[in-house]
Structures are given as C-alpha cells and as structure tokens.
C-alpha cells in the first residue's frame, strides 16, 4: 500500500512539473523569449494549484471520503478529451499592451484542465492514505517529500534529457502516455479507498485537534509567499543576463522543490535549525554582492544567488514543516501554502512590474524574509525586543527601499545619513542577539542597492519584456540604453559625432561594412529585427525604405524620443517601426523585396532562440531578394551561437561567414565603437564576394556534430560556454 501511494504521488508530481517547462517552451517563441513568460506561467501554475487544493479540501469536507473518491474517478478521465498537449492555434499576443493576462488565458485554454487534475494528486493521495489502516497513516506528510522529489526530477530531466533529444510534439505524446499510467495507478488507489478507507480515521478520532487559527494561517501564508517570490526573483535576475531558457528556469524551481522534500522528511529537525542559523550570514553575503552590482564571474555569481535562495527557502519551509497541523487538517494546510505561493507569484508577475522600474522585488523580498524568519529564529520569548524590534526594522527597511525606488533619491551625504545612519542605529539598538544583528545588517545593505543606479539615470522603464534604462555618461558625453546589464545602444551628444552610429553599429565595424555594401542604392529596401536606440537608422539614405521590427513598445518609445536618441528623427528618409514579435510581423511583409535583413533582437545578452531556428531562416529567405543578404549580431558573453547558426543555415543551402571584430582604434574609440561579432549569410557565395575580398570575413566554423536548431528541437546547452 505504501509503495503504491508513493508511486502515484511521485508520477503525478513528475507530470505536474514536466508540463510546466514543456508548455512554457511552446509559448516562448510567441513572446520573444522574455523571462516574464516564465514568471507569468508560474503564476498561472500556482493559481491552478490553489484551485486544485481547494477542490480537494472542499470535496473531502462536503462529500466525505468515498463519494469524493467516486467523483475524482470521473475527474481523472476528463483530460483525456483534450490531450495531447499543443499550442492553441489562432492566438496572437497584443502588440500595444502588456500581454500578461493574454498569456494567462492562453495557458488556461491550452493546459488548464490537465494541469488542474494532476495538481490535485499530492494532497488528495495523502488524505486518502491517512484514511487507510497502515502503521504510518497517522502522519502522511512524509509523502510530500516523494511528491517534491518527483517534481524536482522532472524539472531536471526536461532541460538535460528531454529538450535536447525530443521535439515538443514527441514530448507532448510522452506526457500523454504518462498521464494514462497515472490514471491506471490512481484508479487502483481509489478502489482501495472505496473498499478499506475509513471516513473517520482512528488517528483523527484520537487527537481531536482544532483547526489552525488565523494567526497560524497567516504565518503559513507568509512563510510560503517569501520563497515563492524569491524563486521568481532569482530566476528573473539570472535569465536577464543569460537567456530565457527552460534550463535556467528550472534550476531555481528545482531547488525550491528540493527544500520541501528535505524539510518534510522524517529526519530533518537538525537541518531546519542549521539553516535558520545560516540564514543571516547568507543574507549578508548576497546583499553585499547586490549592493556592489557584481555580476561576474558568472560561474561564481549564479551559484551564490542560487545557494542563498536555497538557504532562505529552507529556513522558511523548515518553519512550515515544524508548525504543520495534525493530518486531519492536512488539506487545509496545503491550501494555505498554495495561497502563499499564489501571492508570491502574483506579486512578481503583475504587481512589481507595475510599481517598480527595477527588479526591486528581489531585495524587497529579502527584507520581508528577514523579518518573517527573525521572530522565529530568536527563540520563543515574547518580549517586545525579540518580536517588535526586528519586525519594525524590517518593515521600515522595506518601506525605505520602495521610497528610494519611487522618488529616485540621489546618493547625497544627507540622503545617505538618513537612509543608512538611522537604520544602522536602530539595528544596534534592537539587535541584542547575533542572529538579529546579522539580519539587520543585511537589511541596511539592501537599501544601498539603488543609489548607484540612480546616478546619471535619465529614465527607467519596465515592460513585460524587461527593464530599459537610459543614462548619461558624463565622461564620454553620451546617452546609453541598457537592457538588464547589457548595453543596447548609445549616441554622442557632441554635434559632430551625433550622426555616427556607435557601439556595435559603428561604420568601421562588421555591420557598417555590410550596410555600406548591400544597402547603398537609393531604392534599397532594408529590414531590421530589433530597434534598440535606433542606431542603424543613421545608415538610411534618401529614397530608401527601412522597416524596424520591435517587440517591445517601450523600446520604440525610447528610441523615438529626441530627448534621449535622435537616430530615428535625424534619418535621411522616414523609417517604419512595426510592433510585435518578428516571426509574426515579418510573415505579413511582402516576399522577395529586402536587399538586406539585419537581425539584432536581444533579450538582454542573448538572442531569442526562436529567431535562430531553421524555420526562422526559411521565413527570412522568403523575404529576401534573390541577391539579398542577412546579417546576425552574435556578440555575447556566455553563448557561442555562430557554429549552430551556420550549421542550421547549411541545411537550407546558405553560406555563412563570420567577422569577430576586436580592434578599436583611438579615433574609433572617440566615436564610440565597441567590439562586436556578426555572421552574414546569402544563397550564393558570389553574392558575398565584395565582403570576402578584404580578408576580414571567414567561414563560420561548424562540423557534422554541430546541432541544427528547429522550432521543435533546440537547447541552450548547445551554445552555452560554461
């Protein structure tokens, strides 16, 4: 019996967390590879999980055990009507508004029913097991560990095993087969419950404990909300500077689930205490890194952020496990955990992007974690200094971070004195114990995060697709546009230099050479995927027709504002800006008209993968004139996309040449040139002969082992330079 129930819970949880990256992977190309896709997806998953837990709690209460088991047997069969999983056809995201709610609706229509059904299994099977005559049925919470182990293994198996080897269609059929197995196993459990289950288990009759009161329920919610929000914050922070890919999505989520598996095991009380002691030290280390703005080396920074998140999640979830109610109130306990998870997901996916122009939710939730865990860490004393001091300090620092973000306070000596001096004094006054002092120090450091960012910043705009900042560099007299920590364009304010495209688009760089060679005729038609600051518009000649395809309306607004950049307004001919994902908007353009197509669409430091697949190249070819060329910007800190792009292009008969331009002369440095890496493609090598004569372009290297990317099969592991 124990083996059967454990196996069913394991399989159901494996399916729950296999469908999450699978369907998000299907949706990702529609929305340009934004990390916000995952945050919104996680909110949807948590909301459906809450509905599933509510269904379990209410049906057990209203119907009783045996009638509920019969109802659930019917519910289990319903998803078979909508499987296998597929992206619904006819859904196009809005181009002039936030697509978050549209995305939630798409998830609901696509996988709402099967996800709802499998999400009910863990609490329901634990409640069924509690009703059985088994020596361990009095405390079925240990089965939650099996649930989270199954979830964690699914998340790790997806990017490491399934995504690199199977297409999304094959993955969908595999999930359907797994669901069929679950239906059979769960049917056996339901049969056993109907025959042997007790409506009032002996364990429940012997304890007769009351349901948790509202103070304890609120504590459940708070302790569940903090790790949920932090998990999404860490994911956003990491994927902004690497790539929006299931590999980097699932690692924080896998750690999140691992903490549940550990704290709800049978021998974890010592672990819980150890992580509570490590909690303040971890916060201090992380907030110091955040305050300094450190992002390199990536091999150290990513494990640091993930490690601290793991410690915080263990501290919070350990407290939840210690305060779980008797098993007769198991379904209500999981219900309040789901409420906390939904609140954390809703805050990150919808509230924070509207309130803040930076990823304030990350340090803000560290502050909340500090004063949620602190009263529990300092002991059971109810003296005001143990409870009121840390709570007041935490609430004050949380408010301070919000105030700094909203008002854009400068890092002046008076401001520093007010914002750092007073909290530091309060920390010493209230924190009479080492644990409390460590937490207070972490909170003080958290407040310093935003002062350096506000200096010389002209505007910060946040959209579904990321955070964009325009700043003024007084040393070089330039305006700069950044997405995350990556420069995406700049322009000199010096009159004689303002018309020269800078950074990666300098005339002496690869793209300057390509544009001067293939877009020099007055009637040339040119397309550019990705607008940035609009630097490519400096190459427009009278009589030419240039079209920029940009997914983010905020970027279009910034580039068109002459207070920041004048490339568009100074162009020698009107340029057209088309909003929406390039794969969708380019498909509506006329075929065989473009002399040149430049692809420079980035999500922070990485090109969205769906713009580099064979299907994408086929689309680009249809839009190019017979002698047209396309050029890809591949400058990147962590990904080597040139071999994969060249191998994919070769399957279509295209030739690819690469120029990795590292040289910057003194004059070019004055003009703002940055090193860059580009790949140019054409149908025939003869078309590229004007470029190749200068010995700057070389064949893009690839071999038979280089993977070919398609919409159904591509993996960031192929390009990641560890």
N, C-alpha and C positions, 0 to 999 in steps of 0.2 A: 504493500500500500504506500509506504513512504517513498519507495523508488518511483512508483507511478506518478504520484502527485509532484514530486520533484522534477520528473522528466517533463510533465505537461507544463509546469511553470517555466522551466528552462526553455522549452521550444517556443512557447508563446512570447516570452521576453526577447528571444532571439529574433523572432519575426517582427516584433514591435520596433526594434532598433535596427533592423535591416531595411525596413521600408522607409525609414526616415531619410538616410542619405540617398537611397535609391530614387525616391520621387523628387527630392530636392535637386539631385543631379539632373533629372529630366527637365526641371523647371529652369535651372540656372541659365541656359542659353537665351531664354526669352528676356531676361533682365540683365544682360551684360555682365554676368559674373560678379555681381555685387555681394559683399559679405552680409548685407542686410537681408538677402534672400534667406540665409540660414537663421538669422535672428527671428524673422517673421515666421519661418517654418517651425522653429522651436516653440514660439508662442502658440501656434496652431496645435502642435502635438501636445503641449501641456494643457491647452484648453480641452481638447478631446479626451485626454487622460482624466481630467477633472470630471467630465461628463460620464466617463466610464466608471469612475469610482463612485460618483453619485448614484448611478444606476445600480451598482452593487449594493450600496448602503440602503437605498430606499426599497429595492425589491426584496432584499432579505427581511427588512423590517415589516413591510406590508404584506408580503405573500407567504412568509415562512420558508423554511429550507426546501421542502420537497416540491412545492408548487413553483418556487423560484427556479429550481433545477429544470423543471419541465419547460418553463418559459425560455430559459437560457439555451436549451437544446434547439429550440426553433431559431433563436437569435444567431446561433453559431452557423446556421445554414444560409443566412441572408447574404453574406459577402460573396458567396459562390455565384450570385447573379451578376456581379459587376467585375469579376476577375477575368483575365489577368489585368494587372495594373498598366495603365497607359496614360499619356498626357492627353487631356481632352482637346479635341480639335475645335477650331474657331475662336479660341481665346487669344485676344491681343491686349497687351498691357496699355494703360493710359499713358500718353506721351507728355501731357502738360500738368499732371498732378501726381501726388505720391501714390505709387502702386501697392502700398502695403495691404489695404483692405481688399483690393482686387486679388492679391496673391493669396490671402486667407480664403477667399471664396473659391479660387482655383484648387487649393488643397482640399477644401471641403468637398467639392464636386468630384475630384479625382480619386481621393483615397479616404474620404471621411468615414464611410461605413466599415470597410475592413479594419481600419486603424482603431475605430471605436470598439469593435468586437474583441480584437486581440488585446486591447488595453485593459479590458475587464478581468483578464485571466488571473493575474497575480493576487489581488486582494480576494477575489472570489474563491480561488482554489485554496487559499489559506483559511478562509472561513469554512469551506467545505471540510478541510482536514480537521479543523477544530471540532467539528460535529461528529467525527469518527471515533471509534473505540481503538485508540492507539496510545502507547505509553508516552509519546511525545506530543500528542494533540493538544495538551493543555497550554502550550506556548509555541504556536506555529510561526512566530516571527522569523525563525531561522530560515524558513523557506524563502523569505525576501532576499536572503543572500544568494540563493540559487537563481532567483529572478534577475538580480543585477549582474551576476556572473554571465548569464546567458546574454543579457543586453550588451555587456562590455565586449564579449567575444564577437558578437555580430558587428559592432562598430569597428573593431579592429580587422575583422575578416573582410569587410567591404572594401576599404581602400587598398589593402595589402594583397588580397586574393581574388575577390570577385571583380572589382572595377578594372584591373589591368587585363583580365583574361576573358571576361564575358561582356557581350553587348548588353545594353539596357533591356532589349527585348528578351534575351536569354535570362537576365537577372529577374525580370518580371515573371517569367514562367517558373523559374526556380522558387520564387516566393509563393506562387500559387500552389505548387506541389507541397511545399512546407505547410501551407495553410490546410491542405487536405489531410496531412498527417496529424496536425493539431486537432482537427475536427474529430478524427477517429479516437485519439487518445482522450480528449476531453469527454467524448461520449461515454467511454468506459468509466471515467470518474463520476459522471452524472448518474450512470447506472448504479454504481456503488453507493453514492449518497442516497439515492432513492431507496435502496434496499437496507442499508446499515446506518445511515445518518440519523442523529438524534436532534430533534427540534430544540431541546434544551440540554446541551452537553453537561456532563457531571462537573466538569471544571467550572463552568459558569455558575451552576447551582451552588457550588461550594464557596465561591468567592462573593457573589452578590455585590460587586463593587459598583458604585455610582459612575455615571458617565463623566468624562472630564469637564471641569468648569470652564468658564470663559477666560479667566487668566491663563490657564494652561493651554487652551485652544489658541489664544493669541500668541503664546510662546511657540507653539508648534508652527504657526504660520510664519512668524519672524525667522525662526531658525531654518525653515525650508526656503524662504524667499531669498535670503542672502546668498547661499551657494548657487541658486538658480540664476540670479542676476550676474553674479561674478563669473559663472561659467560662460555666459554670453559675452560679457565684457572682455574676458581674456581671449575668447575666440575672435572678436572684432579687432582687438589690438594686434593679434598675431597675423591674421589674414589680411589686414590692411597693408602690411609691408611685405607679404609674401605672395599669396594667391588665394582666391576664393575657391577652395577645392575640398572635397569630402575628406581627404587625408588630414588636413589641418582643422576641419570642423570637428571631426570625431574624436580627436585625442583629448581635448578638454572634457567632452561629454563622457568619454570612456573613464577618465579619472573621476568624474562626478559620480558615475555609477559604481565604480570600484569602492568609493568611500561608503556607500550604502551597504555593499556586500561585506565590507570589513566590520562596520560598526554593528550590524545586525547578526553577526556570527555569535557563536556561543562563548568565545574566549577573548573578548575584546575590551574588557573594562580597563586593563592596564594601558592598552593602546589609546583609549579615549583620554585618559589622564595625561599621557605623554604628549599628545598633540595639543591639548589645551595649554600645557607649559610651553610648547614650541610656538604657539600662536603669536605672542607679541614679538618674538625675535624675527619670525618670518615677515610680519608686517613692517617692522623697521627696515629690514633688508630691501623689501620690494619698494617701499615708498621712497627710500633714498635713490633707488635707480630711476623711479618715475620722476622725481624732483630734478634729477640731473639730465633727464631727457635721453638717457642712454639706450641705444638700440643695437649696438654691436659689441662684441661678436655675436652673430646670431646663434651660434652653437652653444653659447652660454646664456644668452638672454631668454631664449624660448624655454629651456628647462627651468630657469629661475622663475619665470611667470607661472609656468605650469606647476612647479613644485610648491610655491607659496599658495596658489589656488587649492592644491590638494590638502595642504595643512589646514587652511581656513575651512574647507568643506568637511574635513574630518572632525574638526572641533565642533562645528555646528551640528553635523549629523550625529556625532557621538552623543551630544546632549539630547538630541531627539530620541535616540535609542535608549538612553538611560531613563527617560521620562515617558516611555510608551505605556499605554494603559493595559489592563488585562485583556485577554484575547476576545472576550465578548464584545469589546468596543473596538475591535481591530478595524472594521470597515470605516468607522468614524475617524480613527487616527489617520488612516491613509487619505481620507477625504480632505482633512485639514492640511496634510502635506501637499496634496495636489493644489489646494488653494494657494499656498505659499509659492509653489512652483509657477503657477499661472501669473501671480502678481509680479514675480521677478521677470518672467518673460514679457509681460505686457509693459512693464516699466522700460525695459531695454529696447523693445521693438517699436513702441509707439510714443511713450511719454518723453523719454530722454531725447530723441531726435527733434522733438518739437520745442523742448525747453532749452537745450544746450547746443552751442556751436562747436563743442569739442566732446571728446569721449569722457565727459565728466562722470558718467555713471560708474566708471571703473574705480577711481579713488573715492568717490562718494560712497559706494557700497562697501569699500574697505573700512570707511569710517563707521558706517552702520554696523558692520560685522564687529568692530571693536566694542561698541557699547551694547551690542546684543550679547556677546560672549562674556564680556568683562564681569557683569554681576554674577555670572555662573562660575567664573574662574576664581574669584577671590574667596569663595567659601560660602557657607550657609548663613553667615551673620546678616542680620537685617539692619545694621546700623546705617545711618544716612551716608557716612563716608564710604561705605562699601558699595552702596547702590546709587545714591543720588549724585555723588561726585563723578564717577565715570559716565553715568547717563547724561548729566548736564554738560560735561565736557564733550562727549560725543555729539550730542545734539547741537551744541554751539559750533563745533568744527564743521559739521555737515552743513549748517546754515551759512557758515563763512565761505565754504567752497562754492555754494550756489551764488552767494552775493558777489564773490570775485568774478565768477563767470558772467553774470548778468550785467554788472557795472563796468567790467573791463578795467579794474583798478590797476594803476601803474605801480611798478615796484619802486616807490619812493621811500626814503627813510621814514617819514611819518607813517606811511602805509605799512611798512614792514614792522614798525614798532607796535602798531595797533594789532596787526594780524598775527604776529608771531610772539611779541613780548607778553601780551596779556594771556594768551593760551598757555604759553610756557610757564608763566607764574601759576596759572590755575593747575597745570599738570603737577608741579611740585607740591602745591598746597593740598590737592585732593589725593594724589597718588602716594599714599603712605606705604604701599606694598610694591614689591618689584614688578609683579605682573601688571598692576595698574599703571605704573610708571612707564613700562615698555609700550603699553597701548597708547598712552598719552603722547609719548614721543612720536609714535607712528602717525598719530593724528596731526601733530604740529608739522611734521614733514609733508604730509599730504597736502596741506594748504599751500605749500610753496610751489606746487606743480605748475600753476597757471601764470605766475608772474613773468617768467622769462618769455612765455608765448605771447603775452600782450604787448611787449615792447615792439615798436615799429610795425605792428599789425594794423592794416587798413580795414580789412573786413574778413570775417569768418562766416561761411555759410555752410550749413549742413543739410544734406538731402538724403534720400533713400540710397543714393549711390556713393555716399562718402562725405568727408569733411574737406572743404576747399578754403584755403587761406591765401589772401593777398597781403603781402608785406612789402615794406620799403627798406631797401638795403642802402644805408647812408654812405657806405664806403664806395660802392660802385655806382650809386645814383640810379638804381634800377627798381622797378616793380617786379615782384616774383609771385608766381602762382604755384602752390603746393597742394597735393592731394596726399593726405597722411604725412609721411616724412619724405616724400619724393617730389622733386622739382618737376613741374609740368609746363613751364614756360616763364620767360622773363622778357622785359623790354626796358631799354635805357630811356631815361628822361632827358638826356643830353640831346639837343636838337639834331646834330649831325649824325648821331648814332641811332636815333629812334626808329628809322625806317629799315634798319638792318635786322633781319631775324636772328635771334640769339639762341643760346643754349645748344640743343641738339639740331637746330634748324639753320645753323649758320651757313652762308653761301660757300664757305670753304670746306664744309662737311659733306658726307655722302648724299644726304637728301638734296642739298643745294646743287650738287653736280647732276643728280638725276633730273631735277626740275628744269635746270638750265638746258639739259639735253633733249628732254621729251615734252616739254611744255613751253616751247619758245615761239610757236606760231600764234598769230593773233586770234585765230578761231578755235584754239585748243579747248577741249572740254576736260576738266580735271575733277576728280573726286577725292575727298579726304575723309577717312573714318577716324574720328576723334578731333575735337576742336582745340582743347587746351586754351591757351591765351590767344590763339588765332595767328601764331607766328607765320604759318605757311601762306597766309593771305598777303604777306609782303611780296611774294613772288608773282602775284596776279598782274597780267599785262592787259592793256586796253583791248577790248573785243573778246577776251576770253570768258568762259563760263565755268566758274568754280562752285562746287557744292560740298559743304561740310555736313557729315552725318554724325550727330552728337546725341548720346542717350540721356544726358543729364541737363535739364533745363537751367539749373543753377550755373553750370559752366557756361552755357550760352549767354546768360545774363551778364556774367562777369566779363567775358570776352568782348561783349558789345558795349560795355560801359567805358566811355573815353576817360573817365576819371581814373581808371586802372590800366587799360590797354587800348591802343589806337590802331592796331594792325587791321582790324576789320573796317573801321571808319576811314582809314587812310588808303585802302586798297584802290588800285587804278581802275577797277571795274566792280560793279556790285557783286557781292557773293551771296549765295543762298545757304541758309542753315536749316537742315531738316532734323527734327527731333524724333528720337526713337532708336531702338536697337538697330545697328547697321544691317544685320542679316534680314530684318523685316523691311526696313525702309529702302535698302538697295534693291530688293526684289521688285519694287514698284517702279524703278527707274527704267528708261529705255535701254535696250540691248545694243552692244557694239558701237558705243559712242565715245567712250572715255579714252583719251590718249594716255592718261596716267591715273593710277589709283594708288594713293598713299594711305597706308594703314598704320595709325598711331593711337589706337584705342587702348588705354591702360586703366586698370583698377589699381591705383597706387603704383606699385613697382612691377606689375605683371599684366601681360596681355590676356584678356579673357580667352580661355581655351577654345570656345566655340567659334572664334574668329580665325582659328588656325587649323581647322579640320579640312578634310578633302571636300566635303560638301560646301564649305565656305569658299574654298578656292574655285570650285566649279561655278558658284554664283559670281565671283569676281570675274572669271573668264568670260561669262556671258555679257558682262557689262563693258568689257574692254574692246576697243577696235582691234582688227587683226594684227596690227603692228604696235599695239599698246603694251605698256609695261605696268607692273605693280611693284611697290617697294614697301617693305615692312620695317618698322622700327623695333629693334630687339634689345636695346640697351637694358640691362637687368643685373641686379646684384646677386641673385640666387638661382636663376633659371638659365639654361643654355638651350634656347629654342631653335637655333639655326639648323642643326642636323635634322631635327624632326620635321621642320617646315620644308627643308629641301627634299627629304625622303618622301613626304606627302605630295609635294609638287611633282616629283618624278613619276608618280603613278598616273598623272594626268599629261605626261609628256612635256612638262615645263622644264626649263633650265633655270638654275638658281646660282647667283653669285653674291658673295658676302664682302662687305668692307667694314673692318673694325678700325675705326679712326681714333687713334690715341694721341695724335700730335696736335698741339695748340701752340702757335707762335705767339710772340709777345703782342703783336698787333691784334691777332685774333682773340687773345685773352682780354684785351681792352674792349673789343667788340662783343664780348660775352660768349664766345664759343665754348662748348663743353664737349668732351669726348663722347662718341656715340657709335652704335653698331647697327647696321642696316643690311637687309637682304633684298636684292632686286630679282624679279622673275619676268620671263617672257616665253612666248610659244617657240621662238627660234633664237638660237644664239646669235645669228646675224643681226637681229634687232638690237642686241646689246653691244655690238662691236664698238660704237663710239665710246662707251664707258671702259671697255676692256683694254683699249689701246694705252691707257695711262698706267697700267700695272698697279692700280690701287684696289681693283676688284679681283677676287679669287673665287674659284668654285666652292660653293658651300659644302663642307665635308659631311658625308654620311656613308654608311655601308649597309650590307644586307640585314644586319642585326638591328639597325635603327628602326624603331616602331613608326608606323604610319597612323596618324590620328584620323579618326572619323567621329561623327556625332555620337555614335553608339559606343565607341571604344576609344578612350584616351585616358591617360593617367599622368598626373603631375610628377609621379615618381620617375617617369621617363626623362624629364628635363631638370629635375632638382639637383643642384650642385651642393651636396651636404657640406 
